[in-house]
Amino acid sequence: MSDLLTVPAPRREAIERFLAALQPGTTVALSTHVNADGDGCGSEAALARLLAQRGVRAVVVNPTPWPESFRWLLGDDVADWSERGAEALRTVDRLIVLDISDVRRLGSLASTVRTLPLDALVIDHHLPSDEPPGTVMVSDTRACATAELVYDLAIVAGLDLTPAIAEALYTAMVTDTGGFRFGNTSPRCLAVAAELLRAGVDPERMYARIYGSVPLGRIHLLRDVLDTLEVDLAHGIAWVRVAAGELERCGATSEDLDGVVEHPRSIAGVRLALLFRDVGTAQVKVSFRSVAGVNVHPLAQRFGGGGHARASGALIGGTLPTVMAKVLDEARRMLAAGALADGAAQ
């Protein structure tokens, strides 16, 4: 266990550079990608409390509202300034970006971030992009979640893992690994999770908070989305779609789509699963998921997106039928050519 918990030397060095850029008495903004997920929210909530132990005040400034399902992570001690938008970024001393390798994933905040006087600091576990949000980076694709790197920061800095910090990190790790089921669930990931339990995390209570109290609208949405399921077993592809206005009709929000694409991925014989969502304004958000042996990152990159080998995303201009046709055609072509196999040239 002790060997698993040792912070790798490259990470330790990166964390030390990161910490050296933060001075006690300063105020920093924490931000993550649009439509923040459990890893983005959990990492922000944990890091805000860790930095407070070093005399650094941290506030959240996200490009989209904090998800209601993770509102409990903020508590009374983490300030959310997201409603102030880009203006909030101009009133702090430094920006820290979490769970993003591409500045464009900051949505409405991206243009402001590009003009800040000091480069953003970054903690992330995604594959690199051609426009990172900052230059001082704690980045490692081997980490199961960005939260694993935030945990390492706590260890390197000698900070306390309070129950609130442990719960935030556990939320991030359990959601990004699909409940410790996905391929990013490493021995070290489970060793860190064990330490979080030692710090006060109650797994049953966490399950109830994260998965055991979903709104009715989410169930209605899941029912309607699965009704659109289509399967091409000849190529090993399955996909679902969400029409414009569907969330509103079901009384759901975008966060209620979390995990929906796992249903088509679970079908026997499926290698690649896709979720197409018409977000309006002639744009379609596509979620790409795959099984072992299939790397969806090159496919997402073809459409200006990115992410992980097994989970990526892209925002593509066009109507829902047009985007679906383009993406499915390219997916079939790349699968047939072996271009999505692990280790294939990109």
PyMOL commands that set and color helices and strands:
alter all, ss='L'
color gray80, all
select helices_A, chain A and resi 2-5+9-20+38-52+68-73+82-84+86-89+103-114+146-157+163-176+187-198+203-210+216-226+246-250+254-257+262-265+297-302+320-337
alter helices_A, ss='H'
color red, helices_A
select strands_A, chain A and resi 27-31+57-60+79-80+94-98+120-124+134-139+230-232+237-242+272-280+283-290+306-307+311-317
alter strands_A, ss='S'
color yellow, strands_A
deselect
rebuild
show_as cartoon
